[in-house]
Amino acid sequence: MSDLKIYAFIGLPKHTEEVIYPGDAVLLRAKDEEEQQVLMRDVALAVRGDVVKLSNGLIMIVTADR
């Protein structure tokens, strides 16, 4: 069984006003929710990742560690 890795966080300006340390993950900032959805689809398809939308609206993309 492979481990999961957080590949990226996709946030809005409200998410990135504070300092966010994403660790090894990529942090992408979308200008609005529409762009956030587009970035989510593009990145998730590119890395074959699964999408998790957190309760605060931040989107996390996880992949199987290869």
C-alpha positions as YAML, in Angstrom:
chain: A
units: angstrom
residues:
- id: 1
  name: MET
  ca: [0.00, 0.00, 0.00]
- id: 2
  name: SER
  ca: [1.46, 3.36, -0.98]
- id: 3
  name: ASP
  ca: [1.50, 6.43, 1.24]
- id: 4
  name: LEU
  ca: [-0.39, 9.58, 0.38]
- id: 5
  name: LYS
  ca: [1.46, 12.82, -0.22]
- id: 6
  name: ILE
  ca: [-0.02, 16.32, -0.19]
- id: 7
  name: TYR
  ca: [0.93, 17.63, -3.62]
- id: 8
  name: ALA
  ca: [-0.69, 21.06, -3.62]
- id: 9
  name: PHE
  ca: [-2.91, 23.53, -1.82]
- id: 10
  name: ILE
  ca: [-5.04, 25.89, -3.89]
- id: 11
  name: GLY
  ca: [-6.31, 28.89, -2.01]
- id: 12
  name: LEU
  ca: [-7.96, 32.23, -2.46]
- id: 13
  name: PRO
  ca: [-6.53, 35.58, -1.37]
- id: 14
  name: LYS
  ca: [-8.31, 35.17, 2.00]
- id: 15
  name: HIS
  ca: [-6.34, 31.95, 2.56]
- id: 16
  name: THR
  ca: [-2.99, 33.49, 1.76]
- id: 17
  name: GLU
  ca: [-3.33, 36.72, 3.78]
- id: 18
  name: GLU
  ca: [-1.83, 34.84, 6.70]
- id: 19
  name: VAL
  ca: [1.44, 32.98, 6.50]
- id: 20
  name: ILE
  ca: [0.85, 29.44, 5.31]
- id: 21
  name: TYR
  ca: [3.73, 26.97, 5.36]
- id: 22
  name: PRO
  ca: [2.79, 24.20, 2.93]
- id: 23
  name: GLY
  ca: [5.83, 22.04, 3.68]
- id: 24
  name: ASP
  ca: [6.84, 20.15, 0.53]
- id: 25
  name: ALA
  ca: [3.53, 20.92, -1.17]
- id: 26
  name: VAL
  ca: [2.94, 23.56, -3.82]
- id: 27
  name: LEU
  ca: [0.83, 26.55, -2.76]
- id: 28
  name: LEU
  ca: [-1.20, 28.12, -5.58]
- id: 29
  name: ARG
  ca: [-3.20, 31.30, -5.13]
- id: 30
  name: ALA
  ca: [-6.30, 31.76, -7.28]
- id: 31
  name: LYS
  ca: [-7.86, 35.19, -7.78]
- id: 32
  name: ASP
  ca: [-11.41, 33.87, -7.27]
- id: 33
  name: GLU
  ca: [-13.39, 30.66, -6.79]
- id: 34
  name: GLU
  ca: [-13.77, 30.12, -10.54]
- id: 35
  name: GLU
  ca: [-10.01, 30.17, -11.07]
- id: 36
  name: GLN
  ca: [-9.58, 27.96, -8.00]
- id: 37
  name: GLN
  ca: [-11.82, 25.32, -9.63]
- id: 38
  name: VAL
  ca: [-9.90, 25.51, -12.93]
- id: 39
  name: LEU
  ca: [-6.54, 25.17, -11.17]
- id: 40
  name: MET
  ca: [-7.89, 22.27, -9.13]
- id: 41
  name: ARG
  ca: [-8.95, 20.34, -12.22]
- id: 42
  name: ASP
  ca: [-5.73, 21.08, -14.13]
- id: 43
  name: VAL
  ca: [-3.39, 20.09, -11.31]
- id: 44
  name: ALA
  ca: [-5.39, 17.03, -10.22]
- id: 45
  name: LEU
  ca: [-5.47, 15.71, -13.78]
- id: 46
  name: ALA
  ca: [-1.78, 16.42, -14.35]
- id: 47
  name: VAL
  ca: [-0.63, 14.52, -11.26]
- id: 48
  name: ARG
  ca: [-3.50, 12.03, -11.15]
- id: 49
  name: GLY
  ca: [-4.39, 13.31, -7.70]
- id: 50
  name: ASP
  ca: [-7.45, 13.19, -5.50]
- id: 51
  name: VAL
  ca: [-9.12, 16.43, -4.41]
- id: 52
  name: VAL
  ca: [-10.10, 17.29, -0.85]
- id: 53
  name: LYS
  ca: [-11.98, 20.52, -0.18]
- id: 54
  name: LEU
  ca: [-11.40, 21.58, 3.40]
- id: 55
  name: SER
  ca: [-14.14, 23.19, 5.49]
- id: 56
  name: ASN
  ca: [-12.44, 26.60, 5.20]
- id: 57
  name: GLY
  ca: [-12.59, 26.45, 1.36]
- id: 58
  name: LEU
  ca: [-8.91, 25.60, 0.84]
- id: 59
  name: ILE
  ca: [-8.44, 22.82, -1.71]
- id: 60
  name: MET
  ca: [-5.85, 20.11, -1.15]
- id: 61
  name: ILE
  ca: [-4.63, 17.70, -3.81]
- id: 62
  name: VAL
  ca: [-3.16, 14.42, -2.61]
- id: 63
  name: THR
  ca: [-1.28, 11.82, -4.61]
- id: 64
  name: ALA
  ca: [0.00, 8.33, -3.99]
- id: 65
  name: ASP
  ca: [3.68, 8.54, -3.09]
- id: 66
  name: ARG
  ca: [5.52, 6.95, -6.02]
...
